[in-house]
């Protein structure tokens, strides 16, 4: 008797990463490390925050002794903000960063990014969201146009595909097998565009022009 194993489910998570002003010249090599660590860079932007904007971003640190130095440091030059995605993105990115104090990181996690690129407790090179709620808030702050939605997985993904995709796609694939075109990808793409059930219907109305 064969046991059917459930298909594996991959939960894609997003986190915010920031390359801080003093190491933006290392962006290319840091991005290479990010990609080799299994992350996808969903979006990236370079921007220069004002001290007020930095205060709003780090609002949870307001009132602490280091707060004025933190906002001055983060507004001292351009920074690079990125949305990173992968399985357990938040925890994996935090692990890659190492301790928040670069001096401690150099002692305890010498291969971590903050140990390699950071200087001290304040100038620690990179930022990562602390948890899911922080990631959501910080991504909205840096990328206000982004719509943050959970990515469908498992049964939810199957239900979505069955409802909106499967029947039309199967019809297209069946026709593809009948036609056997030289370039099946281009043919199928054209077929899907022509047979998209959600394609808006154009209603042509005669527009009466006003006499001059």
N, C-alpha and C positions, 0 to 999 in steps of 0.2 A: 504494500500500500504506500503510495507516494504522498508525502506531505507537501502541500503548496506553501512556500515561504512567502510572507508579505514582502512586497517590493520596498526597497529602502527609501526613506524619506530624507531629503536634504533641506534643512531650514536655513535660508539665506538671511543673514543679518547685516545691518549697515551700521557704520560708526563714522565719527568725524575725526580726521587727522589734520593737524596743522604743522607745517614746517615754519618755525618761528623766524623773525627777521634776521637774526645774526647768522643763519645758516642757509638762507634761500639759494646761495650759490652752489649748494650741495644737492639741489632738488633732483637732478637727473640720476645721481647714484642712489639716492634714497628711494626714488620711485622704482628703480631697478630691484632694490631689496624688497620693496612692497610686493611687486609683481611675482618675484621668485618665491615669496612666502605664501603664495596662493590667493592673494587678494585681487579683486578687480577694482580699478579706479573708475567709479561710476561717473563722477564729475570732479572737475578741478577748476579753481579760479585763483588768480593772484590779485590781492587787494591790499590797500594801505588803510588801516583803521585809525580813526581819531581816538584820543584818550577817552572821550565820552562813550564811543562805541565799545572800546575795550572794557570800560566799567560795566556796561550793560551785559557784555558777554560773560564776564567773570562776576556777575552780581552776587553769586553765592559766597564769594570770598570777601565781599564788602565788609569793612570794619576791622579786618585783620592787619597786623603791623606791616606786612609786605605788600599790601594792596596798591599803594601809590607807586612803588617801584615796579610792580607787575604791569600796571596799565601803561607806565612810561616805557617799559621794555617792549611790550607788545605793539605799541604805537610808534616805535622808533624807526620803522621802515616797512617795506612791503613784506607780506607773508603769503604762504600758499596754503589754501584750504582744499581738502579733498574728502569726498565721500568714498569710503572703502566698503566693499561687500565681500562676504564669504561666509562659510559655516562658522558660527561663533565668532564673528568678526570683532566684537567688543573685547572679549577676553584674550583672543589671540593677539590683537594689536597692543593691548596693555602689556602682555607678556613680552612682545617684541621690543617695546619701549624700555622696560625695566623700571626701577625705582624712580620716583619723581625728582629726587635729589641726585644730580649727576655725580657728585662726589661719592655718595653711597653706592651708586650704580657701578662706578669704576672699581670699587672694592668687592662688591658682592656679585655683580652681573657684568663682568668686563666686556662681554660680547654684545650687550644690549645697545640699542640705538642711542640712548641718553648717555651711556658711558662713552661711546665712540664720538658723538657729536656735541654733547653738552659740556658746559663749563662748571656750573655750580648749582645750588638749589634754585635760584631764580632763572638763570639762563640754561634751561635744561633741553633746549633744541626743538623738542616736538611735543605736541599735545595729543591726547586721546580721550575720548568720552569715557566717563567712569562707569556708566550703566546705561540701560536701554532708554530710560526717561531723559537722561542727560544727552544721549546721542540724538534723540528726536528733537529736543529743544535747540541743540547746537547746530544741527543740520538746517533747521528752519531759519536760524539766525544768519548763517553764512550763505545759505542757498534759499532765499525766501520763495523762489518760484517753484521749488521742488515739492511734489506731492508725495508724502511719505505714506505708503500703504503696505500692509503685509503682503508678501509674495505668496500666491496660492500654492499649496503643496498637498500631496496625498490625495484624499478623496475630494477635497475642495477643487484641486486642479483638474481631476478627472471629470467632475461635474461641470466645470466651466467649459472644458474642451468638448464634452458631449453635447452641451447646450448650444455652443456657438461655432464650433469648428469642424467636428468630426464628420458630420453628414456631407457638408460641402466639399471637404478635403477628400473624402473617399470617392465622391462622384468625380472629382477632378483627376484623381489617381487612376480610376477605372478608365476614363477617357484617354488618359496619357498612355496606358497600356495598349489601347486600341490603335492610337495614332502612331506610337513609336517614333517621336520626333528625334532629329539629330542632337538637339540640345534640350533635354527634358526639363532642366531647371528653368530656362527662359520660357519654354512652352507653358509649363505649369504656372509660372508667375503671371503670364499673360492671361491664361484661362481663369485664374482666381480673380484677377482684376475685372474681367468681363462678367464673371458669374458671382460676384460678391453680393450676397443677399441683403447686406446692409447698405449697398450703394444707393445714394439718394436719387429719387425719381425727379427728373426735371419736368416742370410744368411750364409750357411755353404760352405766355399770355401776350396778346397784341397790345402794344403800348401806343396809345394815341398821342401824337405829337401836337403840341399847341401851335396854332397858326402864328406866324410872325406878325 
